[in-house]
Amino acid sequence: MQDRMNELIDIINEADYNYHTLDNPTITDQEYDQLLRELIEIEEEHPEWKRADSPTNHAGGEILEGFEKVAHRIPMMSIADVFSESELIDFDEKIRKEGVTPEYMCELKIDGLSVSLLYEQGNLVRAATRGDGVVGEDITNNAKTIKVIPLKLKEKVDVEVRGEIFMNKKTLEEINRVRIENGDTPLANCRNAAAGSMRQLDPKVTAKRKLDNFIYHLPNPLDYGIHTHEESVEFMKRLGFKTNPNNRLVHSIKEVIEYIEEKGNLRDELPYDIDGVVIKINHIEDQIKLGSTAKYPKWCVAYKFPATEVLTELKDIIFTVGRTGQITPNAVLNPTLLQGSVISRATLHNEDYVKGKDLRIGDIVSIRKAGDVIPEVVEAKKERRKKDLEPFKMIENCPMCGTQLVKKGTVDYYCPNDKCPARNIESLIHFTSRDAMNITGLGDSVMEDLYNFHFVSTIPDIYNLNAYAKDLTRLEGYGDKSINNLLDAIEDSKKESVEKLIFGLGIPHVGAKTAKTLASHYKNIDNLMNTTYEDLIEIDDIGDIIAKSIVDYFNNQENRNLIEDLKELGLNMNFIGEEIINNKNFKDKVFVLTGTLETMSRDEAKAIIEKNGGKTSSSVSKKTDAVIAGSNPGSKYDKAKELNVPIWTEEEFKEKI
């Protein structure tokens, strides 16, 4: 048993190093938790064997070269994990046996990177990672690039707070879209992306990652006369920190379990990844009474959502073509129920992924979601492998057009044929994008699935998707609720003003602004279809190239037939937007938005500017008429001052309207 303990310590320490320091997990959370629990049981049974370097003595992580070491004035402890309702009840019973009648604060467990922020007289002086709990990494310069982390608090106070730096799901999707287009390897997940971004030696790289932050812990609340965790969160919020609105104070373990069930059902709808719920005793005096072990506070636990793994047969491996021509192998699985949905497909990423796992058609394989929307094939159960199953072999020709594939980089294959039918995906993705028909749920990866599995090949097919509702539920990641939401979004898009359709059609040189100008001028699609080149060039901002492109597009009978098909499907063909107001404060002027506006979003402000006859730009130049600055403005504010460009506050902006 002692040999097993030594083996576990070495395995877990190596996993901690890969996870915390290299941001490159080598085992799953589920495997890690099982190994750690086994180690804890051995050490509790034989405390005389416990080693000084046991992972139960520290929080994991070493200092990367290039970052200075930072000693935490108050140790940053880890939180003990629990995995079942019975363990939560045990936690509650232990607390009550200590004479404590608990109130609990329930908080979402954000999957990111822990951070400590230190302020002196209200000014940020240091940001540090958890490190080993006693010594962390100084990441101050990188933390300053995160817009929600205040550089100056609303009060001149000396304080240390702790929280989580994370990346939102949409941010990761956009980063990976660009990385894939550039031939780079996509980032694995939001947690790795956030941790890796904070460990960039160049803060400019971190700034581009658009990280976010929630603050959730005040290490020394009594120093501020604060006696509950709930009060400490309000105190930190008052100072200017971003806190999670999903926090909830409850009065029994039954309410804790109800909160976990509620939030677990909403995981997919959250804009960020969570892997569990943290449960904390609310009263600080009770926390002090309960104390801590060498590694964990006794007054809180983290409930981890269970990772589900099931076995099924790998019936086939098929190949799909992405919008960039990239070839992806996909597992065709014997349909099986996994976390509430029937799964029959899973991506296999690339040739190396399949060969590295030695997956063969006919294998019994394990699949899991581990909290993610899209399932993955974990491994082949080789002990159950039938004889004579053929090893995987990568295809040589495009499955769509037959063109010989080319290999780019070390693992990815591409179809080099620009005319490959698979490229139609791009036009479909554009049509459903936010600035076009704005169909929520039809993002890039979903559209690729629908296209590759032959549910959608043309724009009208999108509006006939309801005929395949039952078939869609058999794809990975598609449950009844998500399908119904998607079909509702498709139906709602029919009501969009016609400028959305004009932009969505993908007419060369016609952007979103031009589409709105055309819709406002012509009022409906028929007037636009039947206009002339001479009429078009009389419109402000419509030049020779755009006018010719529009006339050429509608002279094509296939395009006119498409419009007729969409009319029959019930799409709105009229301009229902508001008329452009000729406001002298905005007419024909260029504006740049920077910082966070309090009473409206950037998109809302942009729409107001355009409605009043103005234009927006993403960069400040001598041609900029005014910069509209919210809180925490960035370099655009400095550039405006340098160029003597007028700077409006949000209140001034509203007055000009």
ABEGO torsion letter per residue (X at the ends): XAAAAAAAAAAAAAAAAAAAAAGBBABBAAAAAAAAAAAAAAAAABAAABBAABAAABAEEBBBBGBBBBBBABBBBBBBBBABAAAAAAAAAAAAAAGBBBBBBBBBBBBBBBBBBBBBGGBBABBBBAEAGABBBBAAAAAAABAABBABBABBBBBBBBBBBBBBAAAAAAAAAAAAAAGBBBBABAAAAAAAAAABABAAAAAAAGBBBBBABBABAAAAGBABAAAAAAAAAAAGBBBBAABBBBABAAAAAAAAAAAAAAAAABABBBAEBBBBBABAAAAAAAEBBAABBAABBBBBBBBBBBBBBBABBBBBBBAAGBBBBBBBBBBBBBGGBBBABBBAGBAAAAAAAGBBBGBBBBBBAGGBABBBBABBBAAABBBGBBBBBBBABBAAAGBBBBBBEAABBBBABAABAAAAAAAAAAAABAABAGBBGBBAAAAAAAAAAGABABAAAAAAAAAAAAAAAABBGBBAAAAAAAAAAAAAAAABBAAAAAAAAGBBGBBAAAAAAAAAAAGBAAAAAABBAAAAAABBGBBAAAAAAAAAAAABAAAAAAAAAAAAAGBBABBABBBBBBBAAABGBBBBBBEBBAABBAAAAAAAAAAAGBBBBABBBAABABBBBBBGBBAAAAAAAAAGBBBBBAAAAAAAX
